[in-house]
Amino acid sequence: MLEADHAISVMPASAPDHDFVVSIRNLVDVGYDPDDKATRDRTALQFMQAQCPRATIVGETPISTGHYMGGRAAKTYAIKIKCG
């Protein structure tokens, strides 16, 4: 779901304190709330499982990207990942 909607992506980090940045857009779907931190953390770690099995989250930066048609704030969460 998230990959098909381009709502999740991963890039190598440009800072030495983490290895990757997983970006998650706050697109809502039935049973999925990306504005919930526990949901984002779980999603990011599952997304990185094959590439970085012992991944840990070392930080997060919310980036405001405007508003959706209904008025809800549009955000992208940049989740910083460190490989074990």
C-alpha positions in Angstrom: 0.0 0.0 0.0 2.6 2.6 1.1 5.1 1.9 -1.7 2.4 1.9 -4.4 1.2 5.4 -3.2 4.8 6.6 -2.9 4.1 7.2 0.8 7.3 5.6 2.0 10.8 5.8 0.8 14.4 5.2 2.1 17.6 7.1 1.5 21.1 6.8 2.8 21.8 9.3 5.6 24.1 12.3 5.1 24.9 12.6 8.8 27.2 10.3 10.8 24.7 9.6 13.7 22.4 7.4 11.6 22.6 5.2 8.5 19.3 5.7 6.7 16.3 8.1 6.6 12.9 6.5 6.1 10.3 9.0 4.9 6.7 8.3 5.6 3.9 10.6 4.3 0.8 10.8 6.5 -1.6 9.3 4.1 -4.4 7.7 6.1 -5.9 4.3 5.2 -8.3 2.0 7.0 -6.6 0.6 10.0 -3.4 2.6 9.5 -2.7 6.0 11.1 0.7 7.3 10.2 0.3 10.3 12.6 0.5 7.7 15.5 4.2 7.5 16.5 4.0 3.8 17.4 2.6 3.0 13.9 5.3 5.0 12.2 8.1 3.4 14.2 6.7 -0.1 13.4 6.3 0.7 9.7 9.8 2.1 9.4 11.4 -0.9 11.2 9.4 -3.4 9.1 10.4 -1.5 5.9 14.1 -1.7 6.8 14.0 -5.3 8.0 15.7 -6.9 5.0 18.3 -4.2 4.6 19.1 -3.6 8.2 17.7 -6.4 10.5 18.9 -4.8 13.8 17.7 -1.3 13.0 16.9 1.1 15.7 15.2 4.5 15.5 17.5 7.3 16.7 15.3 10.3 15.8 12.5 11.8 13.8 11.8 15.1 12.1 8.2 16.0 11.0 8.1 18.1 7.9 5.0 20.1 7.1 4.0 19.9 3.5 0.8 21.9 3.5 -2.8 20.7 3.9 -5.0 18.0 2.4 -8.3 18.9 0.7 -10.2 18.2 4.0 -8.0 20.6 5.9 -5.9 18.0 7.7 -2.2 18.9 7.9 0.0 17.1 5.3 3.3 15.9 6.7 6.2 13.7 5.9 8.0 12.1 8.8 11.7 11.7 8.3 12.7 8.7 10.6 16.4 8.3 11.3 17.6 4.7 11.4 20.8 3.3 12.8 21.8 -0.2 11.7 22.8 -2.4 14.7 
